[in-house]
Amino acid sequence: MKLANFDVSIAELVLGAILHDIGKPIQRADSNPRSKNHSLFGADKFQEIINGTNIDSSSELYTKLQAIKESIKKHHASMIRDAGHFTESNSNYEFSPLFWLVFEADNIAAAHDREELKNLIDEDGFKLMETDEKVKNKFDQYRRLNSPFTYLKRPKINSEESKKIFYDLWYNTNKSKNRFDLSNQLDYPYPEHNPQESFNSNAKSKYEEITSIIEKNVLKTLIDFYQDETVKKNQYSELCKVNYIIKQLEELLSYVPPDTYTGNVNDVSLYDHLKLTAAVASCLYYYLINKEDKNWYLNTNLSKTNYRECSAYRLVKIDLSGIQDFIYSISTKYALKALRAKSLYLELILQIFSEQILENFELSIANLLYLGGGGAILLLPNLE
């Protein structure tokens, strides 16, 4: 299925959504992070990698990659406005208006994982970017991810002190060849109660390393996938490659904060924000297809919320009943091993079942919001 009037697949939309904020770690690694906003950092890096290939600018592949780049570049209202895509009557889209769906999904996802930022809104009602002179001193390039327990009141730590509990930037670079050898896993992050300043000394080098891996394992890999003949054969194969990209981002960005605004508590990672954006955008995509609204892109406007309150979503919960009796019916001396094996068995059943549902809906693993404890939660499009 394709969106009316535009030959763009669900895979391209998910990639545009899951990569829309990829410029944030790239910006934080740069020696001059205020030279441009994160949207441009991400779009320019993606274009740089495209230019390093032999892809013909008149080819279908180049058009697909440009549609993804547009989502990276134009997912903020100010960027869409500055590009001239502001009024309902303006349908002058060079590649595709897919960024409208990413823009809308980004707003919904940000409302979920961040506080309302009244101080970052300009006189036209648009969010100010980190490069704007009015607010640029309110952003800290090396701000870290807060602990999810920030809002819990504890007797020995007051509310202000609890906001100083951070995660370090981390990803698993010390992978041991022996998967059961935990000696190289000791740097796994735990929230620490220490000042932000103690982290700043090595933050830039860590962001540089993350950026290097993003360039090699994510952006270049994405282009290689599209040049692979097997991907061109069917949409399911294309979504499998998208799922690989999502897993790469999970490892890289699970401890990276979604923004660096000092007036906000960041306790939801950049990866979780990207994943939720992709899930919401996917639901909107299929909802619009189901409505058969051929002029949907003309009904969008930065000052309206045409699709923000529509019934485009279904939250589906899966639950395995009777798991307690299954797991704890153990009476051998190897009880601990048997317990772990049974827990893994149940998790695999849920994983397979959830992925089968996603495959039937032609959705990526971004729409699997939660899996564990004998249950799973999926965000699916409302196709009634």
VOPAGU-2260 file (C-alpha; in pm, 1 decimal, decimal comma):
REM VOPAGU-2260
SITE   aa  ch    i         X         Y         Z
SITE  MET   A    0       0,0       0,0       0,0
SITE  LYS   A    1     114,6     351,1     -79,6
SITE  LEU   A    2      -6,1     692,3      33,6
SITE  ALA   A    3    -238,1     867,6    -211,2
SITE  ASN   A    4     -63,2    1072,1    -483,1
SITE  PHE   A    5     284,5     977,8    -359,2
SITE  ASP   A    6     486,5     666,2    -436,9
SITE  VAL   A    7     639,5     639,4     -90,0
SITE  SER   A    8     648,8     319,0     113,0
SITE  ILE   A    9     598,9     272,2     486,0
SITE  ALA   A   10     969,0     184,3     514,7
SITE  GLU   A   11    1073,3     526,4     388,8
SITE  LEU   A   12     838,4     695,6     633,7
SITE  VAL   A   13     973,0     491,1     927,5
SITE  LEU   A   14    1331,1     570,4     828,5
SITE  GLY   A   15    1252,0     940,9     803,8
SITE  ALA   A   16    1086,9     929,5    1146,8
SITE  ILE   A   17    1344,8     712,2    1324,6
SITE  LEU   A   18    1626,0     931,8    1188,0
SITE  HIS   A   19    1457,7    1271,8    1219,1
SITE  ASP   A   20    1666,5    1378,0    1523,2
SITE  ILE   A   21    1985,9    1202,2    1417,8
SITE  GLY   A   22    2148,5    1544,5    1392,3
SITE  LYS   A   23    2141,2    1591,4    1770,9
SITE  PRO   A   24    2440,6    1369,4    1859,4
SITE  ILE   A   25    2616,0    1492,1    1544,1
SITE  GLN   A   26    2565,6    1852,8    1655,6
SITE  ARG   A   27    2692,5    1779,4    2007,8
SITE  ALA   A   28    3008,1    1624,8    1863,4
SITE  ASP   A   29    3082,8    1928,4    1649,0
SITE  SER   A   30    3339,3    2188,2    1755,2
SITE  ASN   A   31    3094,0    2464,7    1662,8
SITE  PRO   A   32    2752,3    2325,7    1764,2
SITE  ARG   A   33    2571,4    2660,7    1737,2
SITE  SER   A   34    2667,7    2714,0    1373,5
SITE  LYS   A   35    2335,7    2556,3    1266,8
SITE  ASN   A   36    2048,2    2366,1    1423,2
SITE  HIS   A   37    2034,9    1989,1    1468,9
SITE  SER   A   38    1798,9    1941,4    1171,8
SITE  LEU   A   39    2059,4    2084,2     936,1
SITE  PHE   A   40    2342,4    1890,4    1100,9
SITE  GLY   A   41    2153,9    1566,4    1037,5
SITE  ALA   A   42    2038,2    1650,0     685,2
SITE  ASP   A   43    2381,8    1775,5     577,9
SITE  LYS   A   44    2554,9    1462,0     711,4
SITE  PHE   A   45    2305,1    1238,7     530,6
SITE  GLN   A   46    2353,3    1434,7     205,6
SITE  GLU   A   47    2731,5    1413,0     248,3
SITE  ILE   A   48    2708,7    1033,2     263,0
SITE  ILE   A   49    2475,4    1024,2     -39,2
SITE  ASN   A   50    2721,8    1239,3    -233,8
SITE  GLY   A   51    2995,9     987,9    -151,5
SITE  THR   A   52    2812,7     719,1    -347,9
SITE  ASN   A   53    2763,9     671,2    -720,5
SITE  ILE   A   54    2384,1     710,0    -701,3
SITE  ASP   A   55    2241,2     893,2   -1002,4
SITE  SER   A   56    2054,7    1206,9    -893,5
SITE  SER   A   57    1779,7    1127,1   -1147,2
SITE  SER   A   58    1725,0     774,0   -1016,8
SITE  GLU   A   59    1434,2     643,9    -808,6
SITE  LEU   A   60    1673,8     554,4    -525,7
SITE  TYR   A   61    1801,7     911,8    -504,7
SITE  THR   A   62    1442,6    1039,2    -478,8
SITE  LYS   A   63    1372,0     794,4    -193,7
SITE  LEU   A   64    1682,0     903,5      -3,3
SITE  GLN   A   65    1593,3    1268,2     -52,4
SITE  ALA   A   66    1245,9    1205,5      91,2
SITE  ILE   A   67    1412,3    1062,1     403,7
SITE  LYS   A   68    1647,8    1360,2     418,3
SITE  GLU   A   69    1352,5    1600,5     395,8
SITE  SER   A   70    1206,6    1440,7     711,1
SITE  ILE   A   71    1537,6    1493,5     890,5
SITE  LYS   A   72    1556,2    1854,6     776,1
SITE  LYS   A   73    1193,6    1971,6     805,3
SITE  HIS   A   74    1043,4    1815,2    1117,2
SITE  HIS   A   75    1017,8    2151,4    1296,4
SITE  ALA   A   76     755,6    2414,5    1220,4
SITE  SER   A   77    1012,0    2690,5    1169,4
SITE  MET   A   78    1201,9    2483,6     911,7
SITE  ILE   A   79     880,7    2403,4     720,3
SITE  ARG   A   80     781,3    2770,3     734,3
SITE  ASP   A   81    1122,1    2887,6     612,5
SITE  ALA   A   82    1108,1    2635,4     327,0
SITE  GLY   A   83     781,5    2787,6     207,0
SITE  HIS   A   84     554,2    2493,4     294,4
SITE  PHE   A   85     328,3    2694,0     521,4
SITE  THR   A   86     -12,1    2752,2     369,1
SITE  GLU   A   87    -272,7    2493,7     274,6
SITE  SER   A   88    -267,2    2612,5     -85,1
SITE  ASN   A   89     106,8    2553,8    -122,0
SITE  SER   A   90     162,8    2207,0    -268,2
SITE  ASN   A   91     508,5    2275,8    -408,8
SITE  TYR   A   92     698,4    1972,7    -275,4
SITE  GLU   A   93    1026,3    1891,3    -444,1
SITE  PHE   A   94    1028,9    1527,3    -337,0
SITE  SER   A   95     735,6    1436,5    -111,5
SITE  PRO   A   96     541,9    1591,3     176,1
SITE  LEU   A   97     627,3    1293,4     393,6
SITE  PHE   A   98     790,1    1529,0     643,1
SITE  TRP   A   99     440,5    1651,7     739,0
SITE  LEU   A  100     368,7    1312,8     897,3
SITE  VAL   A  101     705,4    1313,5    1074,8
SITE  PHE   A  102     643,1    1670,6    1193,1
SITE  GLU   A  103     304,8    1574,5    1337,0
SITE  ALA   A  104     432,1    1250,9    1492,7
SITE  ASP   A  105     731,0    1434,1    1643,1
SITE  ASN   A  106     498,9    1682,2    1814,9
SITE  ILE   A  107     286,9    1403,3    1961,4
SITE  ALA   A  108     590,7    1205,5    2079,3
SITE  ALA   A  109     755,8    1514,1    2231,7
SITE  ALA   A  110     437,3    1599,1    2421,8
SITE  HIS   A  111     456,9    1252,8    2575,5
SITE  ASP   A  112     819,2    1255,0    2685,1
SITE  ARG   A  113     889,6    1620,7    2763,3
SITE  GLU   A  114     743,5    1898,9    2972,0
SITE  GLU   A  115     570,3    2190,6    2804,1
SITE  LEU   A  116     839,5    2441,7    2713,7
SITE  LYS   A  117     659,7    2776,8    2729,6
SITE  ASN   A  118     988,1    2968,7    2732,6
SITE  LEU   A  119    1087,7    2820,5    2396,3
SITE  ILE   A  120     791,0    2948,2    2194,5
SITE  ASP   A  121     823,8    3254,6    1970,8
SITE  GLU   A  122     560,9    3520,0    1901,0
SITE  ASP   A  123     419,6    3313,8    1612,1
SITE  GLY   A  124     368,6    3009,9    1833,7
SITE  PHE   A  125     663,3    2814,0    1691,3
SITE  LYS   A  126     929,5    2638,3    1895,5
SITE  LEU   A  127    1261,5    2822,9    1905,1
SITE  MET   A  128    1564,5    2624,0    1792,3
SITE  GLU   A  129    1882,4    2587,5    1996,1
SITE  THR   A  130    2064,0    2829,6    1763,8
SITE  ASP   A  131    1817,6    3115,0    1820,8
SITE  GLU   A  132    1980,1    3413,4    1993,8
SITE  LYS   A  133    1692,6    3446,2    2240,6
SITE  VAL   A  134    1740,2    3105,0    2397,0
SITE  LYS   A  135    2075,9    2959,4    2296,6
SITE  ASN   A  136    2222,7    3022,1    2643,3
SITE  LYS   A  137    1948,9    2797,8    2789,0
SITE  PHE   A  138    2094,1    2489,9    2616,5
SITE  ASP   A  139    2383,3    2282,1    2747,9
SITE  GLN   A  140    2555,8    2084,9    2474,0
SITE  TYR   A  141    2668,1    1813,3    2715,9
SITE  ARG   A  142    2354,0    1775,0    2923,0
SITE  ARG   A  143    2298,7    1411,9    3025,2
SITE  LEU   A  144    2000,3    1181,2    3057,9
SITE  ASN   A  145    1823,1    1203,7    3393,3
SITE  SER   A  146    1730,4     900,0    3598,2
SITE  PRO   A  147    1366,2     785,6    3551,4
SITE  PHE   A  148    1339,4     801,6    3932,4
SITE  THR   A  149    1388,7    1179,0    3925,6
SITE  TYR   A  150    1029,1    1251,7    4022,8
SITE  LEU   A  151    1018,8    1009,6    4315,7
SITE  LYS   A  152    1044,5    1173,4    4657,9
SITE  ARG   A  153    1309,2    1014,3    4875,8
SITE  PRO   A  154    1374,3    1106,3    5239,2
SITE  LYS   A  155    1744,9    1181,7    5204,7
SITE  ILE   A  156    1736,0    1361,6    4869,6
SITE  ASN   A  157    1524,5    1671,0    4802,8
SITE  SER   A  158    1354,3    1736,5    4469,6
SITE  GLU   A  159    1629,4    1967,3    4340,6
SITE  GLU   A  160    1903,3    1721,1    4431,4
SITE  SER   A  161    1716,9    1436,4    4263,1
SITE  LYS   A  162    1739,2    1627,4    3934,1
SITE  LYS   A  163    2118,9    1588,3    3954,8
SITE  ILE   A  164    2107,6    1209,5    3916,5
SITE  PHE   A  165    2229,5    1134,0    3566,1
SITE  TYR   A  166    2326,5     851,8    3335,1
SITE  ASP   A  167    2661,2     861,9    3163,5
SITE  LEU   A  168    2674,8     843,1    2784,0
SITE  TRP   A  169    2721,4     478,1    2708,5
SITE  TYR   A  170    2702,1     208,4    2444,2
SITE  ASN   A  171    2848,9    -139,7    2447,2
SITE  THR   A  172    3189,5     -95,3    2283,1
SITE  ASN   A  173    3356,7    -366,7    2492,1
SITE  LYS   A  174    3172,6    -666,6    2355,7
SITE  SER   A  175    3342,4    -982,4    2473,1
SITE  LYS   A  176    3376,6   -1272,9    2230,8
SITE  ASN   A  177    3251,7   -1495,6    2510,4
SITE  ARG   A  178    2892,7   -1387,1    2566,8
SITE  PHE   A  179    2900,5   -1530,7    2920,3
SITE  ASP   A  180    3213,1   -1337,1    3017,1
SITE  LEU   A  181    3094,3   -1033,2    3211,8
SITE  SER   A  182    3441,8    -892,7    3278,6
SITE  ASN   A  183    3408,3    -641,8    2995,5
SITE  GLN   A  184    3056,8    -534,5    3086,6
SITE  LEU   A  185    3143,5    -348,5    3405,8
SITE  ASP   A  186    3088,6      -8,3    3244,6
SITE  TYR   A  187    2714,7     -68,7    3212,8
SITE  PRO   A  188    2556,3     262,7    3317,0
SITE  TYR   A  189    2377,8     324,2    3641,5
SITE  PRO   A  190    2236,0     663,4    3742,7
SITE  GLU   A  191    2489,7     853,8    3949,0
SITE  HIS   A  192    2440,8    1140,7    4190,3
SITE  ASN   A  193    2712,5    1377,6    4074,9
SITE  PRO   A  194    2736,0    1725,3    3921,9
SITE  GLN   A  195    2690,7    1779,7    3551,1
SITE  GLU   A  196    3035,8    1940,2    3527,9
SITE  SER   A  197    3213,6    1612,2    3605,7
SITE  PHE   A  198    3080,4    1470,3    3280,8
SITE  ASN   A  199    3166,5    1756,0    3045,7
SITE  SER   A  200    3537,2    1669,6    3014,2
SITE  ASN   A  201    3483,4    1355,5    2805,7
SITE  ALA   A  202    3133,4    1414,4    2663,3
SITE  LYS   A  203    3252,3    1557,6    2330,7
SITE  SER   A  204    3482,6    1261,8    2260,5
SITE  LYS   A  205    3199,0    1019,3    2337,5
SITE  TYR   A  206    2963,0    1203,9    2105,9
SITE  GLU   A  207    3232,0    1197,4    1837,2
SITE  GLU   A  208    3254,7     819,7    1871,5
SITE  ILE   A  209    2876,5     781,0    1862,0
SITE  THR   A  210    2863,6    1003,9    1552,7
SITE  SER   A  211    3129,0     794,6    1379,4
SITE  ILE   A  212    2927,2     476,4    1441,7
SITE  ILE   A  213    2605,2     645,8    1325,7
SITE  GLU   A  214    2775,9     738,6    1000,6
SITE  LYS   A  215    2917,7     390,3     943,4
SITE  ASN   A  216    2661,2     149,7    1093,6
SITE  VAL   A  217    2342,1     346,8    1035,6
SITE  LEU   A  218    2349,6     598,6     750,6
SITE  LYS   A  219    2590,9     417,3     518,4
SITE  THR   A  220    2429,3      83,1     599,1
SITE  LEU   A  221    2089,1     227,7     512,8
SITE  ILE   A  222    2209,6     330,0     166,7
SITE  ASP   A  223    2377,1      -9,9     116,5
SITE  PHE   A  224    2048,0    -178,2     202,0
SITE  TYR   A  225    1862,3      18,7     -60,9
SITE  GLN   A  226    2120,2     -78,8    -319,8
SITE  ASP   A  227    2073,7    -446,7    -229,0
SITE  GLU   A  228    1864,4    -627,9    -490,1
SITE  THR   A  229    1682,9    -840,8    -230,0
SITE  VAL   A  230    1537,8    -529,5     -66,7
SITE  LYS   A  231    1379,6    -418,5    -393,2
SITE  LYS   A  232    1175,5    -737,8    -425,9
SITE  ASN   A  233     915,4    -688,1    -152,3
SITE  GLN   A  234     813,0    -452,6     123,9
SITE  TYR   A  235     856,3    -711,3     399,9
SITE  SER   A  236    1225,4    -745,9     312,3
SITE  GLU   A  237    1251,7    -367,6     319,5
SITE  LEU   A  238    1098,0    -351,8     668,4
SITE  CYS   A  239    1343,0    -617,3     792,3
SITE  LYS   A  240    1626,8    -385,8     695,0
SITE  VAL   A  241    1450,5     -98,7     870,3
SITE  ASN   A  242    1427,8    -311,2    1186,0
SITE  TYR   A  243    1804,2    -362,1    1170,6
SITE  ILE   A  244    1856,5      16,1    1161,6
SITE  ILE   A  245    1622,5      58,4    1459,9
SITE  LYS   A  246    1822,3    -198,8    1661,0
SITE  GLN   A  247    2145,8     -15,5    1580,1
SITE  LEU   A  248    1996,4     309,8    1706,5
SITE  GLU   A  249    1872,7     139,6    2023,9
SITE  GLU   A  250    2226,9      40,3    2114,0
SITE  LEU   A  251    2369,7     383,1    2034,4
SITE  LEU   A  252    2108,9     625,2    2168,1
SITE  SER   A  253    1942,3     458,8    2469,2
SITE  TYR   A  254    2142,8     680,5    2708,6
SITE  VAL   A  255    2150,8     997,8    2499,1
SITE  PRO   A  256    1912,4    1277,8    2611,4
SITE  PRO   A  257    1651,0    1393,1    2357,8
SITE  ASP   A  258    1730,0    1761,3    2408,0
SITE  THR   A  259    1976,4    1977,8    2597,9
SITE  TYR   A  260    1742,3    2243,1    2734,3
SITE  THR   A  261    1849,0    2311,6    3093,9
SITE  GLY   A  262    1498,6    2398,9    3210,5
SITE  ASN   A  263    1368,7    2052,3    3137,2
SITE  VAL   A  264    1410,8    1713,3    3305,3
SITE  ASN   A  265    1523,4    1462,8    3043,4
SITE  ASP   A  266    1433,7    1116,0    3167,7
SITE  VAL   A  267    1328,5     968,6    2831,3
SITE  SER   A  268    1611,1     878,1    2594,7
SITE  LEU   A  269    1657,4    1005,6    2240,2
SITE  TYR   A  270    1607,9     648,6    2114,8
SITE  ASP   A  271    1268,7     618,6    2286,0
SITE  HIS   A  272    1161,0     951,6    2137,7
SITE  LEU   A  273    1267,0     843,5    1786,6
SITE  LYS   A  274    1093,6     507,8    1824,2
SITE  LEU   A  275     765,0     659,7    1942,3
SITE  THR   A  276     777,2     915,4    1658,7
SITE  ALA   A  277     814,9     633,3    1405,7
SITE  ALA   A  278     527,9     437,1    1565,1
SITE  VAL   A  279     290,1     735,7    1558,6
SITE  ALA   A  280     388,5     831,1    1201,3
SITE  SER   A  281     323,6     472,9    1084,3
SITE  CYS   A  282     -26,6     475,7    1232,6
SITE  LEU   A  283    -105,3     810,2    1068,8
SITE  TYR   A  284      22,7     675,6     736,3
SITE  TYR   A  285    -216,1     379,1     733,3
SITE  TYR   A  286    -501,7     583,9     877,3
SITE  LEU   A  287    -478,9     826,0     584,3
SITE  ILE   A  288    -459,0     539,5     336,1
SITE  ASN   A  289    -769,9     386,6     491,9
SITE  LYS   A  290    -953,8     719,1     466,8
SITE  GLU   A  291    -862,7     737,7      96,7
SITE  ASP   A  292    -797,9    1109,4     138,1
SITE  LYS   A  293    -614,0    1195,0    -182,5
SITE  ASN   A  294    -558,4    1554,3     -74,7
SITE  TRP   A  295    -441,2    1484,7     279,5
SITE  TYR   A  296    -121,6    1685,4     233,4
SITE  LEU   A  297    -328,0    1996,0     151,0
SITE  ASN   A  298    -524,2    1959,3     475,6
SITE  THR   A  299    -217,8    2001,8     691,9
SITE  ASN   A  300    -117,9    2336,6     833,6
SITE  LEU   A  301     126,4    2446,3    1101,1
SITE  SER   A  302    -143,4    2638,9    1283,6
SITE  LYS   A  303    -394,1    2350,7    1287,4
SITE  THR   A  304    -409,2    2003,7    1436,3
SITE  ASN   A  305    -620,6    1831,2    1171,7
SITE  TYR   A  306    -487,1    1485,5    1249,3
SITE  ARG   A  307    -381,4    1530,9    1611,5
SITE  GLU   A  308    -714,6    1441,8    1768,0
SITE  CYS   A  309    -836,1    1188,9    1513,3
SITE  SER   A  310    -896,3     822,1    1598,2
SITE  ALA   A  311    -588,2     701,8    1414,4
SITE  TYR   A  312    -453,8     470,2    1683,1
SITE  ARG   A  313    -530,6     150,9    1870,4
SITE  LEU   A  314    -329,9      50,3    2175,3
SITE  VAL   A  315    -324,3    -330,4    2182,6
SITE  LYS   A  316    -222,7    -526,0    2492,7
SITE  ILE   A  317    -121,7    -892,3    2475,0
SITE  ASP   A  318    -120,5   -1099,9    2790,9
SITE  LEU   A  319     -16,0   -1461,8    2848,3
SITE  SER   A  320    -235,7   -1604,8    3121,3
SITE  GLY   A  321    -128,2   -1877,1    3360,8
SITE  ILE   A  322     243,4   -1805,7    3336,3
SITE  GLN   A  323     298,2   -1823,5    3712,1
SITE  ASP   A  324     199,2   -2189,5    3725,3
SITE  PHE   A  325     418,8   -2262,7    3424,1
SITE  ILE   A  326     728,6   -2080,1    3551,5
SITE  TYR   A  327     725,1   -2185,5    3914,7
SITE  SER   A  328     640,7   -2554,8    3872,8
SITE  ILE   A  329    1004,8   -2642,8    3941,9
SITE  SER   A  330    1136,0   -2885,3    4201,9
SITE  THR   A  331    1489,0   -2975,1    4092,3
SITE  LYS   A  332    1829,2   -2866,7    4217,8
SITE  TYR   A  333    1871,1   -2676,5    3890,6
SITE  ALA   A  334    1572,1   -2458,5    3967,8
SITE  LEU   A  335    1742,8   -2127,7    3882,1
SITE  LYS   A  336    1848,7   -2244,3    3535,4
SITE  ALA   A  337    1502,8   -2389,0    3470,7
SITE  LEU   A  338    1342,6   -2062,5    3583,4
SITE  ARG   A  339    1555,7   -1859,4    3343,7
SITE  ALA   A  340    1488,3   -2101,4    3058,6
SITE  LYS   A  341    1112,6   -2086,4    3108,6
SITE  SER   A  342    1117,1   -1705,7    3130,4
SITE  LEU   A  343    1314,6   -1688,8    2805,3
SITE  TYR   A  344    1072,7   -1934,6    2643,8
SITE  LEU   A  345     774,8   -1713,4    2730,7
SITE  GLU   A  346     953,3   -1401,0    2610,1
SITE  LEU   A  347    1033,2   -1566,5    2276,9
SITE  ILE   A  348     669,5   -1669,7    2234,6
SITE  LEU   A  349     559,6   -1311,3    2293,1
SITE  GLN   A  350     829,9   -1178,2    2061,2
SITE  ILE   A  351     728,9   -1409,1    1776,9
SITE  PHE   A  352     358,7   -1342,4    1827,5
SITE  SER   A  353     408,7    -964,6    1840,1
SITE  GLU   A  354     629,4    -961,9    1530,5
SITE  GLN   A  355     370,8   -1169,7    1344,6
SITE  ILE   A  356     107,4    -905,3    1420,1
SITE  LEU   A  357     341,6    -628,7    1306,5
SITE  GLU   A  358     421,1    -819,4     986,9
SITE  ASN   A  359      49,4    -857,3     910,8
SITE  PHE   A  360       3,6    -481,7     952,2
SITE  GLU   A  361     325,1    -412,5     755,8
SITE  LEU   A  362     474,4    -226,9    1050,8
SITE  SER   A  363     826,9    -208,6    1193,9
SITE  ILE   A  364     936,9    -304,4    1546,8
SITE  ALA   A  365     900,8      64,6    1637,7
SITE  ASN   A  366     533,0     -11,9    1698,8
SITE  LEU   A  367     619,9    -268,2    1965,4
SITE  LEU   A  368     614,0     -32,6    2264,0
SITE  TYR   A  369     675,9    -286,3    2540,3
SITE  LEU   A  370     748,2    -656,2    2582,3
SITE  GLY   A  371     809,5    -837,5    2911,0
SITE  GLY   A  372     651,6    -982,0    3223,0
SITE  GLY   A  373     422,2   -1207,1    3023,4
SITE  GLY   A  374     275,2    -925,6    2817,9
SITE  ALA   A  375     331,3    -688,2    2528,6
SITE  ILE   A  376     188,6    -353,6    2415,2
SITE  LEU   A  377     164,2    -251,5    2049,4
SITE  LEU   A  378      56,2      73,6    1884,9
SITE  LEU   A  379    -147,2     -13,4    1575,1
SITE  PRO   A  380    -341,0     197,7    1322,9
SITE  ASN   A  381    -718,3     222,6    1356,4
SITE  LEU   A  382    -843,4      85,8    1024,3
SITE  GLU   A  383   -1216,9      66,9    1091,2
